[in-house]
Amino acid sequence: MSTSAEEYQPVRVEAELDEPLSRWLWAVKWLLLIPHHIALTALGLGLLVATVLALPAIFVTGRYPRWLFAYSTGVLRWAWRVAYYSYGALATDRYPPFTLRAAPDYPARLYIDRPAHLPRGPGLLLSRLRAFPQLLLVVLIALVFRLVWWIGGLSAVLALAALTILILSSPAATLLRTGHYPRRQFRGLVAFDRWVIQVLAYLFFLTDALPPLRPESTGRRSGRLWNRLRHRPPRRHAPAVSAR
């Protein structure tokens, strides 16, 4: 088995490349996920409310209320499964379950340890400023996507060009052409998704562990992990690929 893993203990994002994958299903996943997007819109609003409700308790006691923590973690877990099935990775054709709870048998999993202590008082809000560079990068990426969307809305030709570039640069092109998922791209996509989840978990006070400045910048690419990445099994055996 060829694996890709980055140790980030408080926020553990796990993923397994769930082959075989359909050559064409990616083209209609956006339609199949409409019920999930409706649910996540409501759940996302609930996440904001849960964060507001938890702030006074964290501010005074340094502890995130357990039931609110379980809900907030569940929303991120749900969103991660949907992103993994859809265009955040396209690495599974198994329809994501409608649940906030962990699904150990699903190829995309998220576990966040409830912190024993968080900063109290003004230090709570000031501590989030440590993630300003990461937040700025996330905002810039979102603005780029928004700009592309806006430009595409001005012209059908530009919209078609943007869609074509997106498809050709995503795993969809390789799936359509060969029926196999590009493994190097899998590791890159999961690394980016993992980093986004780490940043969100930190900003929503679900962990006090500062995320890395950029994807896969934790400085742990040495040792046995790096050796495993360098000595992958031959591609002809079509090994399973996972990222944890």
Phi, psi and chi 1 to 4 in degrees:
 res  aa     phi    psi   chi1   chi2   chi3   chi4
   1 MET       -  132.5  174.4  179.2  -69.4      -
   2 SER   -95.9  125.7  176.5      -      -      -
   3 THR  -124.0  153.8   61.6      -      -      -
   4 SER  -131.5  125.5  172.5      -      -      -
   5 ALA  -146.4  143.4      -      -      -      -
   6 GLU  -128.9  122.5  -70.7  -70.8  -22.1      -
   7 GLU   -73.5  121.2  -66.9  -63.8  -28.7      -
   8 TYR  -148.3   82.8 -171.4   84.6      -      -
   9 GLN   -57.5  -47.0  -70.1  -60.5  -34.6      -
  10 PRO   -65.3  -32.4  -19.1   32.5      -      -
  11 VAL  -123.0  105.8 -178.1      -      -      -
  12 ARG  -108.8  112.8  -61.6 -176.6  -62.7  -78.6
  13 VAL  -106.7  116.8 -179.4      -      -      -
  14 GLU  -116.5  144.7  -58.8  178.0   -4.3      -
  15 ALA  -151.8  142.8      -      -      -      -
  16 GLU  -128.8  132.1  -62.9  174.7    1.8      -
  17 LEU   -70.5  114.2 -177.7   52.8      -      -
  18 ASP   -97.9   74.1 -169.4   22.9      -      -
  19 GLU   -90.0  155.3  -68.6 -175.6  -50.0      -
  20 PRO   -78.4  153.8   28.7  -35.2      -      -
  21 LEU  -117.5  147.6  -64.8  168.1      -      -
  22 SER   -69.3  145.7  169.0      -      -      -
  23 ARG   -73.0  -25.9  -72.3  174.8  179.0 -103.3
  24 TRP  -122.9  -12.6   58.7  -93.1      -      -
  25 LEU   -60.0  -30.7 -175.3   60.5      -      -
  26 TRP   -56.0  -27.3   57.3  -92.4      -      -
  27 ALA   -70.2  -21.7      -      -      -      -
  28 VAL  -117.7    6.8  -64.0      -      -      -
  29 LYS   -63.2  -33.6  -77.0 -174.9  174.5 -178.8
  30 TRP   -59.1  -34.4   63.2  -87.0      -      -
  31 LEU   -75.8  -41.9 -179.4   62.7      -      -
  32 LEU   -64.6  -24.8  -61.1  175.9      -      -
  33 LEU   -93.3    5.7  -75.1  172.5      -      -
  34 ILE   -55.3  -44.7  -71.9  177.6      -      -
  35 PRO   -59.5  -37.7  -24.6   35.1      -      -
  36 HIS   -66.7  -41.0  -86.1  -74.5      -      -
  37 HIS   -64.8  -37.4  -68.9  -46.8      -      -
  38 ILE   -64.2  -45.6  -65.3  173.5      -      -
  39 ALA   -64.1  -41.4      -      -      -      -
  40 LEU   -69.6  -28.3  -77.9  173.4      -      -
  41 THR   -62.2  -46.2  -61.5      -      -      -
  42 ALA   -67.3  -42.7      -      -      -      -
  43 LEU   -65.5  -36.1  -68.6  170.7      -      -
  44 GLY   -64.0  -40.8      -      -      -      -
  45 LEU   -62.9  -38.9  -65.9  174.9      -      -
  46 GLY   -63.9  -34.5      -      -      -      -
  47 LEU   -63.3  -41.2  173.9   60.2      -      -
  48 LEU   -63.7  -42.3  -63.9  177.5      -      -
  49 VAL   -64.2  -43.4  173.3      -      -      -
  50 ALA   -61.3  -38.5      -      -      -      -
  51 THR   -65.7  -42.6  -57.0      -      -      -
  52 VAL   -63.0  -41.0  171.3      -      -      -
  53 LEU   -68.1  -33.2  -67.4  176.4      -      -
  54 ALA   -78.3  -26.1      -      -      -      -
  55 LEU   -56.2  -47.2  -88.7  176.4      -      -
  56 PRO   -59.2  -40.9  -23.9   34.8      -      -
  57 ALA   -65.4  -42.7      -      -      -      -
  58 ILE   -66.2  -40.5  -57.4  173.4      -      -
  59 PHE   -59.6  -37.6 -166.6   86.8      -      -
  60 VAL   -90.7  -43.9  174.6      -      -      -
  61 THR  -105.2  -19.2   67.4      -      -      -
  62 GLY    77.4   13.5      -      -      -      -
  63 ARG  -123.7  138.7  -61.0  -65.1  -60.7  -86.0
  64 TYR   -86.0  121.1 -157.2  116.0      -      -
  65 PRO   -49.9  133.4  -26.5   35.1      -      -
  66 ARG   -60.2  -44.2 -171.8  176.7  -61.0  -84.8
  67 TRP   -71.5  -33.7   65.3  -81.6      -      -
  68 LEU   -71.0  -35.3  -70.9  173.8      -      -
  69 PHE   -64.2  -42.4 -177.5   86.1      -      -
  70 ALA   -62.6  -39.9      -      -      -      -
  71 TYR   -66.7  -49.3  172.5   81.6      -      -
  72 SER   -62.3  -42.5  -60.1      -      -      -
  73 THR   -63.0  -39.0  -58.7      -      -      -
  74 GLY   -63.7  -36.1      -      -      -      -
  75 VAL   -65.4  -45.6  173.8      -      -      -
  76 LEU   -63.6  -37.7  -68.2 -175.7      -      -
  77 ARG   -63.9  -43.9 -177.8 -179.2  -66.8  123.8
  78 TRP   -61.4  -47.4 -171.3  -38.5      -      -
  79 ALA   -62.7  -36.8      -      -      -      -
  80 TRP   -64.9  -41.7  165.6 -132.0      -      -
  81 ARG   -64.0  -41.1  -70.9 -167.8  -66.4 -106.9
  82 VAL   -65.6  -43.6  170.3      -      -      -
  83 ALA   -63.1  -37.7      -      -      -      -
  84 TYR   -67.9  -40.0 -167.2   73.5      -      -
  85 TYR   -68.9  -37.2  171.2   82.2      -      -
  86 SER   -96.7 -138.2   61.8      -      -      -
  87 TYR   -86.6    5.7  -53.6  101.8      -      -
  88 GLY   -76.1  -20.2      -      -      -      -
  89 ALA  -156.5  -36.2      -      -      -      -
  90 LEU    57.6   33.5  -70.3  174.3      -      -
  91 ALA  -101.1    8.5      -      -      -      -
  92 THR  -153.4  151.3 -177.7      -      -      -
  93 ASP  -107.8    6.7  -73.9  -18.5      -      -
  94 ARG   -80.7  121.7  -66.3  174.9   55.9 -173.4
  95 TYR   -63.4  131.3 -162.4   73.7      -      -
  96 PRO   -67.9  144.2   20.5  -30.1      -      -
  97 PRO   -75.5  153.9   27.2  -33.9      -      -
  98 PHE   -90.6   80.2  -71.7   84.4      -      -
  99 THR  -157.3  147.8  178.9      -      -      -
 100 LEU   -84.0  -15.4  -65.0  171.5      -      -
 101 ARG   -79.1  163.2  -63.2 -176.6  178.3 -177.9
 102 ALA   -67.0  144.1      -      -      -      -
 103 ALA  -122.1   86.8      -      -      -      -
 104 PRO   -59.5  -24.0  -21.6   33.2      -      -
 105 ASP   -89.2   -2.7   59.5  -24.0      -      -
 106 TYR   -86.5  144.1 -163.5   76.9      -      -
 107 PRO   -70.1  -10.0   20.5  -31.4      -      -
 108 ALA  -119.3  122.1      -      -      -      -
 109 ARG  -134.0  151.0  -59.7  172.7  -66.3  -85.3
 110 LEU  -139.0  128.6  171.0   62.8      -      -
 111 TYR  -129.3  128.9  -57.0   98.2      -      -
 112 ILE  -125.2  123.3  -57.0  178.8      -      -
 113 ASP   -77.3  129.3  -64.4  -28.2      -      -
 114 ARG   -66.9  121.0 -179.4  168.4  172.9 -100.9
 115 PRO   -66.2  139.1   22.4  -31.5      -      -
 116 ALA   -67.0  -36.2      -      -      -      -
 117 HIS  -145.6  139.1  -61.5  -75.3      -      -
 118 LEU  -119.6  157.9  -70.4  167.5      -      -
 119 PRO   -56.9  142.2  -23.1   33.1      -      -
 120 ARG  -107.4  163.2  -66.7 -173.3  -63.9  175.6
 121 GLY    65.4 -152.9      -      -      -      -
 122 PRO   -59.1  -25.6  -23.5   33.9      -      -
 123 GLY   -61.8  -23.4      -      -      -      -
 124 LEU   -63.4  -50.4  173.9   64.3      -      -
 125 LEU   -73.5  -37.0  -60.4  179.1      -      -
 126 LEU   -65.0  -31.9  -68.2  175.4      -      -
 127 SER   -65.0  -28.8   66.0      -      -      -
 128 ARG   -69.0  -19.8  -59.6  -54.1  105.2  170.7
 129 LEU   -66.9  -17.5  -66.2  178.5      -      -
 130 ARG   -63.6  -24.9  -63.9 -172.2  -60.3  167.0
 131 ALA   -94.8   16.5      -      -      -      -
 132 PHE   -58.9  -43.9  179.3   77.0      -      -
 133 PRO   -60.1  -41.4  -23.0   34.8      -      -
 134 GLN   -66.1  -42.2  -68.7   90.4  -31.0      -
 135 LEU   -64.3  -39.6  177.2   60.4      -      -
 136 LEU   -61.8  -40.2 -178.6   60.4      -      -
 137 LEU   -66.2  -41.8 -176.3   55.5      -      -
 138 VAL   -61.5  -42.7  170.5      -      -      -
 139 VAL   -63.9  -41.5  170.7      -      -      -
 140 LEU   -63.3  -41.5  -71.8  176.0      -      -
 141 ILE   -63.2  -43.1  -66.5  172.4      -      -
 142 ALA   -63.0  -38.9      -      -      -      -
 143 LEU   -65.7  -37.5  -71.8  176.3      -      -
 144 VAL   -62.7  -46.3  169.2      -      -      -
 145 PHE   -61.7  -40.4  -83.5  103.1      -      -
 146 ARG   -65.6  -39.8 -178.4   60.2 -178.8  172.8
 147 LEU   -63.9  -43.2  179.3   61.6      -      -
 148 VAL   -61.9  -41.6  171.7      -      -      -
 149 TRP   -62.7  -42.8 -177.9  -84.0      -      -
 150 TRP   -66.6  -44.1  178.9   74.3      -      -
 151 ILE   -63.0  -42.0  -66.7  175.1      -      -
 152 GLY   -62.0  -32.0      -      -      -      -
 153 GLY   -69.7  -18.0      -      -      -      -
 154 LEU   -81.9  -20.9  -62.7  178.4      -      -
 155 SER  -150.1  130.8  168.4      -      -      -
 156 ALA   -64.5  -33.1      -      -      -      -
 157 VAL   -66.1  -45.5  174.7      -      -      -
 158 LEU   -64.7  -39.4  -69.0  176.7      -      -
 159 ALA   -62.4  -43.1      -      -      -      -
 160 LEU   -65.3  -39.1 -178.7   60.0      -      -
 161 ALA   -64.9  -44.3      -      -      -      -
 162 ALA   -63.2  -41.4      -      -      -      -
 163 LEU   -64.7  -40.4 -179.7   60.8      -      -
 164 THR   -63.7  -44.9  -58.0      -      -      -
 165 ILE   -62.9  -41.1  -66.9  173.4      -      -
 166 LEU   -62.3  -44.6  179.9   62.5      -      -
 167 ILE   -66.3  -44.5  -68.5  175.5      -      -
 168 LEU   -67.9  -27.5  -67.7  178.4      -      -
 169 SER   -92.5   -3.9   61.8      -      -      -
 170 SER  -101.3  169.7   74.2      -      -      -
 171 PRO   -60.2  -17.2  -22.4   32.8      -      -
 172 ALA   -58.1  -38.7      -      -      -      -
 173 ALA   -64.3  -43.8      -      -      -      -
 174 THR   -68.6  -39.2  -55.1      -      -      -
 175 LEU   -60.8  -44.3  -80.2  172.5      -      -
 176 LEU   -65.1  -37.4 -176.4   62.9      -      -
 177 ARG   -82.0  -42.0 -174.4  175.5   66.0 -105.6
 178 THR  -116.4  -20.3   68.6      -      -      -
 179 GLY    81.2    5.6      -      -      -      -
 180 HIS  -122.2  150.8  -62.2  -70.7      -      -
 181 TYR   -87.9  134.8 -164.3  101.6      -      -
 182 PRO   -71.3  112.7   24.9  -32.7      -      -
 183 ARG   -67.0  -38.1  -77.7  164.8  169.2   72.1
 184 ARG   -63.7  -38.8  -72.1 -173.3  178.9 -178.8
 185 GLN   -68.1  -32.9 -162.0  166.6    9.3      -
 186 PHE   -58.4  -47.7  169.9   75.4      -      -
 187 ARG   -63.5  -40.6  -68.9 -170.8  176.7   89.2
 188 GLY   -65.0  -43.5      -      -      -      -
 189 LEU   -65.9  -43.8  -72.7  172.3      -      -
 190 VAL   -66.5  -37.8  171.5      -      -      -
 191 ALA   -60.8  -42.5      -      -      -      -
 192 PHE   -67.3  -44.9  177.8   77.6      -      -
 193 ASP   -61.0  -41.4  -68.1  -21.0      -      -
 194 ARG   -59.9  -44.3  178.0 -171.5  -64.8  117.7
 195 TRP   -64.4  -42.5  176.1   77.2      -      -
 196 VAL   -60.8  -43.3  170.8      -      -      -
 197 ILE   -63.7  -40.9  -66.9  172.5      -      -
 198 GLN   -61.2  -43.0  -68.8  168.4   -5.1      -
 199 VAL   -64.8  -45.0  172.6      -      -      -
 200 LEU   -63.0  -42.1  -69.0  176.3      -      -
 201 ALA   -60.9  -38.2      -      -      -      -
 202 TYR   -70.1  -43.9 -175.2   78.8      -      -
 203 LEU   -68.2  -28.4  -67.3  176.8      -      -
 204 PHE   -92.9   15.8  -78.6  104.4      -      -
 205 PHE    65.6   21.5  -52.2  101.1      -      -
 206 LEU   -82.3  -12.4  -61.9  174.8      -      -
 207 THR  -153.6  155.7 -179.4      -      -      -
 208 ASP  -109.3   10.3 -161.7   39.6      -      -
 209 ALA   -86.8  116.4      -      -      -      -
 210 LEU   -64.3  126.7 -174.9   66.9      -      -
 211 PRO   -69.6  161.2   25.0  -33.0      -      -
 212 PRO   -63.0  158.6   22.0  -33.0      -      -
 213 LEU   -66.1  -30.1 -175.5   59.0      -      -
 214 ARG  -150.0  166.7   57.9 -173.6  176.9   85.3
 215 PRO   -54.8  134.4  -26.3   34.9      -      -
 216 GLU    56.5   40.6  -67.9 -168.2  -27.4      -
 217 SER  -112.8   25.2   65.5      -      -      -
 218 THR   -77.7   -7.1   54.7      -      -      -
 219 GLY    76.4   22.9      -      -      -      -
 220 ARG  -118.1   37.8  -60.9 -170.7 -179.5 -171.9
 221 ARG   -89.5    8.1  -64.4  176.2   67.2  104.6
 222 SER   -97.5 -179.3   58.1      -      -      -
 223 GLY    74.1 -150.8      -      -      -      -
 224 ARG   -63.1  -37.0  -69.0  178.8  -61.7  174.2
 225 LEU   -60.4  -49.7  169.5   62.3      -      -
 226 TRP   -63.3  -35.4 -174.7 -123.4      -      -
 227 ASN   -65.2  -37.6  -71.3  -27.2      -      -
 228 ARG   -65.9  -38.4  -74.2 -157.4  -58.5  -90.3
 229 LEU   -69.1  -32.3  -67.4  177.8      -      -
 230 ARG   -79.2  -27.1  -67.6  179.6   59.3 -170.6
 231 HIS  -116.3   70.0  -61.0   91.9      -      -
 232 ARG   -79.8  151.1  -65.2 -177.6  -62.6  170.4
 233 PRO   -60.9  156.0  -20.2   31.7      -      -
 234 PRO   -56.2  142.4  -22.3   32.3      -      -
 235 ARG   -65.2  -23.5  -68.4  179.2   62.4   86.0
 236 ARG   -65.3  -19.3   64.2  176.4  179.2  -86.0
 237 HIS   -86.1   -2.7  -64.5  -58.2      -      -
 238 ALA    47.8   59.4      -      -      -      -
 239 PRO   -66.1  152.6   28.0  -35.3      -      -
 240 ALA   -71.1  147.4      -      -      -      -
 241 VAL  -122.6  135.0  179.3      -      -      -
 242 SER  -137.8  154.0   66.6      -      -      -
 243 ALA  -130.8  132.2      -      -      -      -
 244 ARG  -125.6      -  -49.7 -173.4   66.9 -178.9
